[in-house]
């Protein structure tokens, strides 16, 4: 896979490079561990942006600072989510800039010229630049239950952890609404105005879009949806288990193709790898394709077996964001696009 940097590909590297999902493993816990219940514990006066600041993350780690963090460094998608809530991060790591110099899909609406890009690809993180930012906190997502952070290189994780405490928002084996709520709590603790019209309107639109998707799925129960991702050598079919978006869509009633657990073993339980000759293994009426820049997009797939798929021939292929930007604003289109596809879909499988 194109972005896997290690000499011997690891499951993390393969998944980051395309797979059927993005997953993670990385940074060691930092801060004061607290075995209490999950949830935000902010003693900050968010509106006044005064201290002290306390936040308990999804590892059960409580970070305590004298004041609300000002110098925030975050995984690109996290930075994009916080931006939607009015919080500007100082630095980012992860897919931020395309080879054409434009903002990556995971950068959302951030002005990427106004952030220090510490790493743009897998296993890249400039520790010297990170230290120069005098970071107050590092924030990322977490794609496992081992307390590790996404896109922080294994080789430099200890140096990075020594420079600032970290906060993790889990996107592992839960529905999309859970990390959305956690990012909301985190943004609020950082001083975001969660009563702003843009914020409350986005949340209402998300709720409306969820209702629309539920209705569309109920009206078309026989339409099979397949979540896929493409590399030059392989096609990956995601199961719904473990993925925040697919678990949520399934809960709303969407009928997904489900590879058996035995077929997903090489993908760590996330996906099944298929040769392009076997890309027609699972009948599907709609195909959702991984939109990340590390994967081959549908318009660039030249495989004859792909072009023969009924869903492809019918034009029933839509984008999927396996690493959704965790703001309500950015998740609304994910629901609306799938709802619209279901509403218009014809049974072709």
N, C-alpha and C positions, 0 to 999 in steps of 0.2 A: 504494500500500500504506500502511496506516495509520501505521506508525512511521517512514517514510522522511522525514527532516527536510530534506534538501537541496532547494534550489529546483529543481535538475535531478536526478532520481533517478539514483543510481549503482547499479552491480551490488551493491555492499556493502549499500546502504540497502534495496534491494528484497529481498535475501535475509534481512536482519535482520528486516524487517517481516513476513515470512511465507514467501514463496517455497515451495520444497519442502524447504529446509534452512536452517540458519544458517551463514553463512560470514563470513570476515573479511578485514580489511585495516586496519592502523593504526600502532601505536607503533613508532618506530625503535629499533633495538637499543641496549642500554645496558649498560655494563660492559666487561670485558676480553674481546675476541674471542679465541677459541682454535680453531685449525683441526684440532684432534685429533679423536679418535673421539667419538661421542655417548655420553651416559651421565652418571649422577650422580657427582660427585667431591666427596664431603663429608668434610672433615677435622674436622667438629664432633663433640664427644662428645654425641650426641643425648640419651642418657638423663640426662645431667647438665645439658643445655641450656647448655653452655659453648662458647666460641668457640675459634678462628675458624670461620667458615662459608664453604664454597665449594660452588657448584652450577653445573653446566654444563647449559644448557637446550637445547631442540630447534632453536634457531637456531645453535647452536655458540657461544653467548655464555656466558662464565664470569663469574658474579657472586661477588665475594669481599668478605666483611664481617668485622669484628673479632669479632662474636659472632652467634649464631643470631638471626635476625630475630624481634623481639617485636611490632612494629607492622606488621602485614601488611595490605595492601589488595589485594583480588582481585576479578576478575569474579565475579558472583554464583554461577554454577555451580561455579567453582573453590573459592570460600569454602564452599559446601555440601559439596563432596567432602572438603576438609580438616577440616571439622567432624565428618564421620563417622569421621575418624581421630584426633579429639581435639584438633585445632588450631583455636583460635578467632581469626578475623580481626577487625581493628578496623573496617575499612570495606569496602564493596562498591560495585560499579557494574554496571549491567545490570538486567534485569527482576527485581525483588525484591519489590515490593508490587503487588497487584492494585488495580483501581479501587475495590474493596470494602474495601480496607485489609488484606486477608489476605496471607499469604505466597504469592508466585508459585511455580509449579511448579518453576522453576529454583532456588529457594531451599532446596529439600529440607527438612531438619529444623532448619535454623538458626532461632534465635529472632531474627527481624528487628528486634525492638525493642532488641537489644543490639549492633547494628552501625550505623555511620554510613553512610547511603545517599547516595552521591555523585552518583548518576544512576540513574534508574529506566527511562528509555526511550532509544531510539537517539539518539546525538549529544548526550547530556546527561552532563556530568561537572563537578562543582563543584571547580575547582582550588583555591580558597581553603580549602574544608573539607578537601581532600586535604592541603594543606600544614600545616594546623593539627593533623593527626593525627601529624605528624612521622614519615612512613612510612619503614620500613627497606627495604621491597621491595614492588613491585607485581607481581602474578601474574595471567596471563590465558591463554586458549587462543589458538590460531593456526590460521586456516582457509585459509591459503595457504602457499606456499613462498618468500615474499618477505621473511620475517623481520618480520612485522607482527603486532600484537596486536588482539584482538577487543574491540570496544566502547569503545575509546579514541578520542574525536573527532579527526578530522583537524586541525581548527582549533587545538586546544590540545595536541596530542601532544608538541610540543617543550617546552612549559612543564612538562607532566607528567613527561616523561623527565628533566628537569633536577632534579627533586625527590628521586628515588630510583631505584636500578637496577631493572630489570624481568626477569622470568622468563617464558618462554613454553613451554607444553606443546602440541605439535602434535596437532591432530585432523584433519589433512588427508591424504587419500589413503593411509590405513592402516587396518588392522583395529582394532576396539575394544580388543583386548587390549594393544596397544602403548601408548596413552595411559593405560590403567589401570595398567600397570606403571610408567610414568613418574610418575604422581601418587603411587603407592605410595612410590617412591624419594624424591620431593620431601617427602612427609609425614614419612618416616623421618628425612630430613636435618633437618627442622624440630623434631624431638624427639618425634614420635609413637611410641607403644608398639605396634609392629607384631606383637608376640607376644600382645596382649590377645585374649581369647577371642572378643569381638565381631568383631574384625578377621579373625582366622583362620577363624572360622566363616563369615563372609560370603564369603571367598574360596573356601572349600569349596562353599558353596551355589552360587556362580557356576559353578564347574566342573561341578557336578551338573546345573545348569540348562542349560549348554551341551550336555552329553551328552543331555539330554532333548530339546532342540531338534533336535539332529542326528538322533536316532531318529525324531522326529515328521516331519521333512522327508523322511527316507528312506522312511517308510511312506506318505507322501502326495506323491509326486514330481509328480503332475499338477495339484496345487493351485497356482494362480497367485496371487501376492501383489503388490498394488500399493501403493506408498508415495505418499500424496497430502497436499496441503495446500490450504487454502481461503481465498480472499479474496472480497470481494463481487463482483468483476469476473471473476476467473479461478480456475481449478483447476490445480494444479501436480502433475506426476507426476515423481517422482525416479527417476533411474537409480541403480544401486548404486555406480558408480564415484565415488570421492572421499569417500564418507560412511562414517565409522568404524563406525556400527551396521550399515548395510546391507551393507557389504563383509564384515563378520564373519558376518552371518546367511547371506549367499550362500555363504561358505566352509564353513558348516555344512550346506549343501545346500538351502537355501530357494530355491524357484523364483520369481524376481521378474519382473514386467513390466519390460522394458528399452526405454525410448524410444531411437530411433536417435540417434547423435551429432549428426547434422545438425539434429535437432529440438530439441536441448538447447543450441544455440549462444547463443540469447538469454539463457539461464540460466547462462552461463559454464561449460557442461559438466555442470552439476548436475541440471537439471530441464527439462522441457518445459512451456510454458504452454498451457493449453487454455481455450477459451471454455466456458461452462457448457452450451452447445448441443452441444459435442463431448466432453462428459465421459465418454461411453461409447466413446471411441475404442479403448481397450484392454480386452479381456475380463479380468475378475479375479474370483477366488473369495473372496479376503480383501482388505480395504482397511485399511491402516494410516494413520491420520490424525495429522498434526502436532498435538501437545498444547500448544504454546506459546500464551501469552495474546495474542500479536499476531495469531493466526490465528482463523478462525471454526471453532468446534467442531461436530462432526457433528450434535448435537442442535439446533443453531441454523441449520443449512442448510435453507433453504426451497425451493430450486430443484427444480422438478418433474423435471428430467432426473436429478438426484441420487437422488431417491426411487425412480426407476424402475430404478436399477442393480441387477442380480441380487444382488450381495453385500450391498447395503443392505437389500433386501427380505428377504434370508435372515438378517439380523442378524449378518452376518459382518464387522463393522467394529470395529477395536480402535485403541487409542492408540499413537502412536509418539513417541519423544523424540529429535528430530533433534540436539539439543544435550544428550546424556546427561550427568548428573552423574557424574564420573569416580571413583566409589568402587565397590568390588565390591558393597556393600550396595545401592546404588541401581540397579545394572545387573542384578541378579538378576531383578527383576520384568519387565524388558524381554525377557529370554530366556524366562521362564516364561509370560508372556502370549501371546507368539507361538507357543510350543510348544503351549499349551492350545488356541489358535485353530486350529492345524493339526490337532491330534488330533480336534477336534470338527467340522471343516469338511466341508461337502458340496460336491461339484462343481456349480457353478451357472452357470459361464461357457460 
